[in-house]
Amino acid sequence: MLAPARKPEYEVVETTPPLAARLGYWGRDKTASTYDMVEPMEYLYVSVVRAMDLPVKDVTGSLDPYIEVKIGNYKGVTKHFEKNQNPVWNKVFAFSKEMLQTSLIEVTVKDKDVSKDDFVGKVTFEVPDVPTRVPPDSPLAAQSYKLLDKEGQLLKRGDIMLAIWMGTQADEAFPRAWHSDAYTINENDMITTRSKVYYAPRMYYLRVHVIAAQDLVPSDESKPPDPIVRVEIAGQGRTTRAATRKGVNPEWNQELMYVACEPLNEYICVSVEDNAAGGETIGRCLIPVKDVPKRVETTKLTDAKWYVLQKVSVAGNEEDQKKDKFASTVLLRLSIDTGYHVLDESIHLASDLQPGAGQLRKTSVGILELGILGAWNLQKMKGKEGKLTDAYCVAKYGNKWVRTRTLVDNLHPLWNEQYTWDVYDSCTVITIGVFDNNHVNGRDGKDQRMGKVRIRLSTLETDRVYTHAYPLLVITPSGLKKNGELHLAIRFTCTAWVHMLAQYGRPLLPKMHYIQPIHIKHVELLRHFASTIHEEEQGQLPPPWFRDICLWKKPLTTLLVHLLLVTLICYPELIFPTLFLYLFSIGMWNYRLKPRHPPHMDAALSQAEGATSDELDEEFEPFPTPQTRVLDIVKMRYDRIRTVAGRVQTVSADMAIQGERILCLLSWRDPRATAIFTAFSFMWAVLLYITPFQIIALLICLSVLRHPRFRYKVPPILVNFFKRLPSRSDSLL
C-alpha cells in the first residue's frame, strides 16, 4: 500500500528564535548563562511585605486593611485582615513590562467595608526610577515607606514595607507571584494558574507470598471450607486462586505483587474468605507496610512469618484482640523489593529506568534543558462560552513533573519558562503536553488535552540547541485534528561520555527484572496501579533442548555437541551430509511412535470439553446476527473480539518495532548508536578479513555453549544494544 502524502501543516518546523544559547553570551546580561533557552521577558515586581501602625478609619475604631497595587488598567489586590493595624501579607505582584501603559505605580492601603472601601494611604513610584535586579544577585531588601494622603501629604502615622524592582522570568519570585495576565481570575483560583515543579513519590514493588494457614474456624463447621486469601493495599485488591489443599489447614503457595509508595504509611489488609460460605470472611489481619522488610539482594528471600487472624468484629481494636481467643494464623512472606524499577509508563516511552533503591542508582550522564517558549494558533476550547483558551504546559521526565503558568484567554500564549533535569539514561523520552485549564473562575471540570510532544533523548546531538515548532495533533471521533503548534527549545548536555556510551551494552531495566522477572500478566496490572498512584498524588527464547545444552544440564550431550561443532567447523563439507543423516535418524527413531490406529476426532485438541455455554451459543449462532439477539450479549461478544484484536495488534506492533530498530542501525536517528554500530562493523570487517572464518565460527560457538559459571543472568551486550535502539513508536499519536 502506498503511504498517504504528508501534509505540511503536520510536519515539525525548525525555528530561529533569538535565544542566548543560539546567539552566544557576548554583550548579554549574566542570566544568559543560566537561563538561555528562552527569550527574556521583563516584569515589574512589587513585593508587599507588611504594614505598621495604620490609622483607623471606622467609627468603631477598627481597621480591615488590604493592599491594592495599580499600574494603568492592571490592578492586583491582597487579602484583607480583620481588625489589624499591623498586617503581614508577603505577597508578590508581577506586571509584564510590555503591557504597561503608564509610568506611575500606585500602592494603596484600603479599609475593607460593606458599602464602600475607605482610602487609608498610598505610596507612588515612577517606573523609570525602579532598579533592575539580575540573578544571581540577592533579593532586594524591603524598605519602609511613609503613607501619603490623597493630596500627597505625609500622614501622621502609618508605614508600609515593600520592595520593587525590574526583573525577568528567571527571578525566584516569578513562580509564586500574582501575574497581570491573570487579572481576571479571583484569588481562590489563582493557585490553579501558577507554575509548579513537583516530584512523584518513589515507588516499590511489594511482594506478598501467601503460603498456608492453620486452624481456620469457618462459620459452618458441618462442611469443609473452601478458603481463598484476599490481600488489599491502598485500593489494590487481589485474591489467590483456590487452595491446593483445602480444609482448615489450607495451602496456596502463591505470590501476589502490589505497588507501594513512600512514605509507606499504608496497611496491608489480609483476609481469609470462605468460598463455600458465599465469600464470608473467616479472619483478617492488618500489617503496616513500614514494618515490611526491604529486599535489595537479588537472591536472598525474606523469612516467612505467621500472622494471627482476628475476627472481623475485633480487627483493629487492640483491647478486643487481647480478649479474643481466636487462634487462626496465616503464613506469609512479605518483602519490599527495591531492586526493581516500578513501571508506570510503556518501556519504549519510559523517562526513567532507575531501580527504587538509592544505593543501586547510577550517577547521571548528562543534563536536559527544556525551554517552553510558547504556542501558536491554538483552537478555541471555550468558544461556546465566548472565551478563547486558558492554556498551560506539563512536562514529565523521570519523577520530576513541571507545569507552566496558565495564560488566560489567549490563543498565542508565550510562557518562556525553562526547566532542567538530570539524565541517568539517554535512551529515554521526555513528554510535553498542552492542556486547557478548566479550573479558573469557579469551574471544576476536567482539563482538556490539546496535544502532546515526545522527544527521545538518544536522537539529540549533545550540546546542540534544537528549536522547533511541533504540531499538536489529537485523534478525535471525526478524525485527525490539529490544535495548534508548540514552540520548544531543548538541549542535551553530556557530562560522562564513557558512562553514556557504556550504557548501550547494559540492560534497559535493573538486574532484578532479569534475575527474578515479573510475569507478563502482572506487568500491565502493576503499571495500572502505579499510574493510579501518580494520579492520586498529583523476548524470544531459543529451543528448550538448545537451552539445556547451553546451561550444561546434560553434560554428556553438551560435550558431544562441542565435538560435533568442532568437526563441522574444521570440515565444512560435512555440514549438509550430517544434516540429512540427522533427519534420517530422527525419522527412524520416530518409527516406533507411529499411530497404530487411523486418526479420529480429538476432543482435547478441539477443547470441546472446556467450551462454555456462551461459546457454544456463539458457535451455532447464524450469520448475520439476528436482530432478536439480546443487546448485552452482542456487546459482550464485541468487547471480547476487540480484546483479541488488541492483542493481535500489540504483537504486530512489537514485530514492527524490531524491524524499525534494524533500520535504525544505519539511519543515524540515534547518532551515538549508529556511530557505535558503524565502528563495530568496521572492526569486524578488518577482523574477518585477517582471521580465518573457521576460527571466528569456533569462538562464537564456544561462547554460546560456555558453562553457566561463565554466564551472566542479565541479557548480553548485543541484545541490550538492540533494545536501546529507538523505534518510531514515540512518534505515534
N, C-alpha and C positions, 0 to 999 in steps of 0.2 A: 504494500500500500504506500502511496505517495504521501509524505507528510504535508499538512497544510502550510501555506505560506505564512511566515511570521509577520505580524502586524508591527509597524514601527512604534506604535504607542505602548506596546507591551515589552519593549526592549529596555535594558539598562543603559542610561546615558551618562557619559563621563562629563564632569563639570570642572570649572576652574574658579572656584571661589577664592577671594583674597585672604587666604589663611596664612598665619605667620609660619606654619610648618612648611608651606609651599614656597613662600616668598623669602624665607630666611629671617634672621633676627636682627639684622643691622638696621639701626635707626628706629627700632621699635621699643615699646616700653618693656620693662623687665618681666612682665607677666607672660610675655610671648614664649618663654622657655618652659612654662608650666601649664599654660592654658592656650596652646597654639593650634588646636584642632577645630576651633570655632571662630566666627567673626566676633570681635569685641562689640558689646552693647553697653552703652553708658547709661548709668542710673544715678539719680539723686536720692541719696539715702538720708532719712530722718529717723534717728533713734530717740524715742521719748522714754526717758528712764523714770522720772518721778516728779512730783511737785511738793512744795513745802510751804507751810504756813499760809494756806489760801484763805482769802477773806470770805466770809459767809454772805449769802445773798437773800436767803429766805427770811420771812418774818420769824419763823421758829428758831432761827439761829443755826440751822443745819446746812450742809452742803453735799450735793451728789455730783462730784466733778467727773468730767471726761475731757479728752483732748480731740480737737479737730485740726488736721493738717490739710491745708488747702493750697493748691497751685493751679491757678486758672480754673478750668472746669473740673479738675480732679480733686477729690476730697476723700481723705481717709480718717476714720474715727476709731478711737479706742473704746473699750467698755467703760461703764461708769461705776463708781463706788458710792455706796450709800453712807451718808453722814461721815465723811472722811476728809479732813483738811490736809492730810499728808499721804496721798495715794501713791502707789508704786505700780507702773504699767510694764516697763521693759518691752515696749512694742517698737518694731522697726517698719518703716514705710519705704517703699521703693517706687520712684516715679521715673518712667522712661524719658530720657533726655530728648529724644526726637519727637515726643508727644507734648513737650512743654510749650505752652503758648504765651507765657508771661515770665517775667524775671522776678516776680515778687512771691515770696514764700511766707505764708501766714500760719503760725501755730497758735491756736486759740484755746483757752480753757473755758469750758462752759459748765453750767449747773443744770443737771437733768431735772425737768419739771413736767408736770402733767399736761399743762396747756402749751406753754412756750418756754424753751430753754433759755436761761439767762446768761448773758455775757459776764465773764469774770475778769478776764485779762488776756493779753496776747503778746506774742513776740514775732517780729518780722525780720526777714533776711532777703538779701539780693542774691540771685543765682550766680552772677559773676564773682561774688565775694566768697563763694563756697570753696573750701580747699579740696584738693584731689588726693585720694588715698590709693596707693598701688600696693597690693600684696606682693611680697610678704611683710610689708610694714605692719606694725602692731595696730590694733584697732584704735580709733580715735577716742580719747577720753571725753566723757560727757562734761559739759560746763554748765554752770548755774547762770541763769538769765533772769533779770528782774521783769516782772509783768508790767505791761503798759495798758492804759485805758483806751477807749475808742478814739480819743483825740491824740494819742501818742505820748501822754504824760505818764511818768512813773507812778505806780500805785504805792501806797504806804506799806503794804505787806503783800507777800506772795512771790515765790521764786519757782522757776521750772528748770529742771536739769535735763539736758538733751545734747545730742551730738548730730552734726550734719556734715555730709561730705559727698563728693562725687566719686563714683567707682564703677566697676563693671560686674558682669555676672560671675567673675572669679572671686568676688568678695564673699567671705564666710557668712555674712548676714543675708545673702541672696536667697537661700532656700527657705528661711523662716520668715521672710519679710512679706508684708502685705503689698501686692503689686497693683499699680494703677490700671493695668489692662484687665483687672478683675474687679473693677469698682462696682459693678452691678450685682456682685454676689454678696449675700448677707454674711455676717460674722460667723454664724454657726456652720455654714457650708464652706467657709474659707479653707478649712483643713483638707477638704477633698480636692482642692486645686493646687496644692503645693507640691513641689518636687520632693521626692523621698528616696532614700537609699536604705534597704533593709536586707537582712541575711536570713535565708531559710534555715530552720533548725537542723542540726546534724542528726541523721537518722541511722538506725542499725536494724539488722535482721534479728528477730527474736525467735529462737528455735525452742519448740515445746515438744519433747519426745514423750508421748503417752505410752507407758509400758504396761501397767497392770493395776488392779485394785483388789482390795481384800475386805472380806466381811461386810459386803453390801447388805443392807436391810431394806428390801422392797416393801411397798405398801401392802401388796397382796402376797403373802408368803406361801399361798397354796400353789402357785405356779412359778417356775423358774424365771428370773428376769432376763431381759434381752438388752443389756446396757450399752450405751454409747457415751462418749465424753464430748462435751461442748466447751470450747475454750474461747473466751472473748477478751479483747483488749482494745480500748479506745474506738469502739464501734466496729471492730474487725471480729466477726464471729465465724467459726468453722467447727465442724464436728468430725469425729473419727468415723471410720467405717464400722460395721458390726464386729463385735469381738470374735477373735479366732477361737477363744474358749469361753463359752457362756457360763452363766451361773453367778453365784455370789462372790466368786474369785476369778473374775474375767481377765483376759489378756488381749491387748490390742497391738502393741509394738509398732506404733505409727508416729511419724513426725509431722508436725504442723509448724508452719512458719508465718510470722507476722512482722509488721514494721513498727518499731518503737522510736520515738524521737525525744531528744533532750528537752526538758530536764528530767525525764524518766520518772514522772510523778504519777503515772497511771497504775492501775491494779490489774492483775491477771485474774479473771473470774473463771474458775474451773468447775464445771457442773457435770455430774454423772446422772444421766437420764435413762429411764426405762422405756424402751420402745414397746414392750409388751403391755405396759400400762398407759399407753397413749402419750408417751413423752413426759411422764411425771418425773420431777427431779427427785433423785434419791438423796443426794448430798451435794454440798457446794463448799468451796474454799476460795479465799481471796489472798493473792500473793502480790506484794509490792514489787513493781518492776525494778526499783532501785536496789532491791536485795538479790536480784538475779546476777550470778557471776558473769563477768565479761570474758570472752574467749578470743584470744589473739592468735594462739598457735593453730596450725593447720591440721594437726593430727590428734592432739590430746583432747579428750572429751571431759566434760564436767561430770561430777558424781551425781548419780540418781539419788533422789530423796523421797521419803514417804511424807505425804501431806495429809493431815487429818481433815476429813469431810465433816461439815456441820449441816444440820438440818436447815432448810430454807428459813424457818421461823427464827432461828438464833444466829444465822450467819451475819457477821459484822457487829454483834453485841458481845463484848468480852465477858460481862457478868453472866449472861445466859450460857455462854460457851463453857464456862467453868462448871456450871451445874449440869450441863448436858453430858450424858454418858455414852453418846453416840460414838462408836469405835471404828467406823468405816474409814479406810485410808486409800489413797491413790498414789501410785509410784510414778514420778515424773523426773525427767532430766531436762533442766532449763539452762539456757545459755544465751547471752547476747553476743552474737558473732560479729565482732568489729572488724574482721578481716575482709568482709565483703564491701562492695560499693552498692548502696541501695539504688536500684534503678528506678527513676521517676520519669525518664524520657526513653524514646527509642534509641538503641545503641548507635545507629547510623546518624542520629541527630543530637547525640549527647553533648553537653557542655562541660561535664565533669565526670571523671572516671577514677577518682581517688578513693581508697578504702576509708572506712569510717574511723579506724584507729589512728590517732595522731602520730604515733611512733612509726607507722607504716607508710606515711605520706612522704612523697619525694619533694625535693626542692623545685622551685619554679624554674622554668626555662625561658621566660620572657614576660613582656608586659603588653597588654592590649589596651589601646586608647581609642575611644569612640566619641566622636563629636556628632551630636544630633542637631543638625543645622536648622532644618525646617521642613515644611511640606508645601506642596503646590497643588492647586486645583482640586481641593478636597470636595467631596459630594456634600450636598446639604442634607445632613442627617436629621435635622429638626425643621425641615421645610414646612411641615404641616402646622407647626406651632408659630410660624412667622419668624423663625430664627435660622441661623446657619449651622455651625458645628462647634462644639466645645471639645477640641482635640487635645490629646496628650499621648506621649510615647512611653512604652515599657520595654526595657532591655534586660535580658536574662543571660547570664553566663556563670556557670558554677552555682554556688549557693548565694551569689550576690544578685539582687534584683534592684534596678533603678527605675524611677518614674519621674518624668519631667513635669513641670508645672502645666496646668491646664490653661490654654489660651481661649478665652470665651468669645463665642460668636465670630469666628474667623475661619475663612476658607484657605488662607495662605499664612499659617502660623510660622513664626520664627522663634524657635526655642534657644538655639545656640548654647547648649549645655554640653559639658564634656565630662566623661567618666572614665575610670581606669580600673582594670582587673589584672591580677596576677595570673599567668598562664602556666599550667603544670603539664599540659599535653597539647601539642599543636594540632593533633588530629581531632579537634573538637569544633563545635558550631556555636556561634552566638546568634540569638534570635531577638529581633526588634519588632514590636507590634505597635500599631496605631489604633487608638480607641476613641470613641466619643463618650464624654463624661455625662452620665445621666443622674448625677447626684448633686447638682447645683440648684440653688433656689428652691429648696423644698422637695425636689424629686427624690425618689427612692427606687429607681429602676435599674436594670442590668445594663452595664456599659456595653455599647455595640462595638464589635471588632470591625475595623475598616481595612485591615490588611496586615501582612507581616513580611519581614525580610529575614532570610537566613544566610549567614556568611560563614563558610568553613575556613578556619584559620590556616590550614595547610595549603590553601590556594593563594595565600597572600605572600608576597615577597617581603623580606624583612626590611625595616626602616624606610618603607615606601608609604607615602600618604595616598590613599585611594579616596577620591571624591566622586561620588556617583549619585544620580537620581534614580531610585528604584521604584517601579510601578507597584502600586498597592492593588493586588489582584485578589478577588474573592470569587468563589463559585456560589451562585445563587440558584434557586429553582428555575429561573429564566435563563441561566447560562453564565458565562464568564463576564465579570463586571470589573471595571477599573474605577477605584475610589479616589484616585489622585496619585501623587508621587511623593516619596520620602527622600529627603536630601541628607546624606550621611557623609562623614569623613571618618576613616578608620586607618589605624596604623598598628602593625605588629612589630615589636622590637625584641630581638633575641638577646638574652643575657647569658646563655650557656649553650654554645653551638654543639659541643661534643655530646652533651647530655641530650639535646634535642634530636640529633641525628641517630644516637643510640636507641632512642625510643622506637624507631621504625622496626627494630628487631625484637621489641618486647611485646608481651601480650597487651591487648587493649584493656582488659579488666584485671583487677588484682588476682594474685595467685590463688586465693581461696575459691574463686569461681571455677577453677580448673581442677584443684585438688579434691574438692567436695562440691561438685556442681549442683545447682538447684534445678529440680525437674522443670521441664519446659512448661508444663501445665500450671505450675505455680508462679512462673515469672510474671505473666500478664496480671494475675490477681494481685501479686505483691506490688507491681507497678501501679495498679489502680489504687491500692491502699496508700502508697507513697504520694501520689498526686493528690489524693483526697486530703492527706495531712497538710500538704502545701496550701491547698485552698483554704482549709480551716485556719491555718496560721497566716495568713496573708499570702558447622559442620558435618560433613560426611565421614563415615568410618570405613576403614579397609575391611575386607572379608574376615570373618572370625578366625578361620584357620590360619590366615596370614598373621593376624594379631597374636595368636597363641605362639606362633613360631618366633615372632619378634620379641615377645616377652619371655621366651625360654621356658614356657610352661611344659614343653615336651623336649627336653634337651637332646635326645637321640634324633628326633625328627629335625630339629634345628641344625644339628651337625651335618646330617645328610643333605639338607638344603644348602648349607655352606659349600659342601663338597660338590654338589651339582652346579652351583653358580660358578665356582672357580673353574670347573671343567668346561662349561659352556662359554665362559668369557675367554678362556685360553684357546678353545677350539670352536669359534662361532659357526663353523659349517655344520656342527651337530645340533644347532638350535631347532631347526624345523624337523629333522628326523626324531629328535627327542619329544617334541611337542605331539607329533602324530602317534608315537609309541605310547605316550601318556594317555591320549584319548582312547587308544585301543585297549589299554589296561583298565581304564575306568569302565568301558563298555563290557568287558569280560567279567569284571568284578560285580557289576550290577545285574549280571545274568541270573544270579541266584535269587534276586529280589523281584524278578519279573512277575506280573499278575498271573495268578492261577485261574482266574475267572474273568469273563467279559466284564468290562466296566458297566456300572449301573448308577442310578441316581444316588448322590451322596448328600444326605440331609445335613451333615456337618459342614460340607463345602458350601451348600446353599444357605446355611444359617437359618433354615426354616423353623427349627425348633425354638429359636430365640425370638422369632418375629412377634411383635406386639399386635394387639387388635387394631390399632390405628394404622400400622404399616400394612396389614392385610387389607384394611378398608381402602387405603390409598392405592394398593396394587390392583384391586379389582374395580376401581372407580372408572367409569367411561371417560373418554376424551372427546370433546372438551368437557370441562367440569360442568355438571348440570346446575342450573340456577336454583334448584331446590336445596342445594347443599348449604349447611349452616355456615354463616359468615365467619364465626370464630374458628371453625375447623380449617377453612380455607386460609385464613390469616395465619394460623399456627403453622400450616404446611409451607406457606410462602416464606415465613420467617426462617423456617428450617432450611429451605433452599438457599436463602440469602446467606445463612451461616456457612453452608457448604461452599457456595460460590466465593465467599470471602476468604476461606482457607485456600481454595484453588488460586485466587488472586494473590494471596500472600506468598505462596510457593513460586508462582510465576515471577513476582517482583523480586524474590530472593535470587532466582536464576538470572534475571536481567541485571541485578546489582553485580553479580560475579562477572558477567560479560563487560559491564561498564568499567569495572576495576581493571580488567585485562587491557581494555583500550586506554585506560588512564596511565598505563606504564610508560607510554611514549608520547602522550598528548601534552605534557607539561602543565596539566591542570593543577597538580601539586608539584611545584618546581623542584622542591627538595627531594621528593620521592623519585621523580623522573631522573634527576641528576644521579641519585644513588644507583638506580637501575641501569642507567647508561654506563656509569663507571664499572658496575658489576659485569655488564655484558662485555665490555672491552677486556676486563681482566680474564674472563672465562674464554674469550676468543683467543687471547695470547696463550693461556694455559692449555687449551685443547690443541693449539697449533704445535706446541713444542712437546706435549705429553702424549704417549700412545693412548688410543681410546680404551684399550683393554684395562689399563691401569686405572683410568678415571672410572670406568664402569665397576671395577672390582672395589674401589674405595667407596663408591656410592652404595653398593650392595652391602658391604660390611658395615657401613654406617647405619643403614636401615635395619640390619639384623643384629645390632650390637646388644649386649647384655643389659637387662634393666638397671643394673648397678650404675651404668654409664648414661642413663636416660634422665631427663627432667620431666616432671609431671605437667609442666606448662607447655603450650604449643611451641613448635620450633620457630626459628627466626624467620624463615621464608614465609611461613603461614601468618605470623604476626605482621610482617611487612605487607603481605597481600591484603589482610583485613583492614589495615590502616589506609589503604588507597581510597580516595574519595569517589563515590558514585554520584549520579545526578539526582539521588533521592532528596537531597536538601534543596533542590530546585522545584520540587513538586509542590503544588498548592495544598 
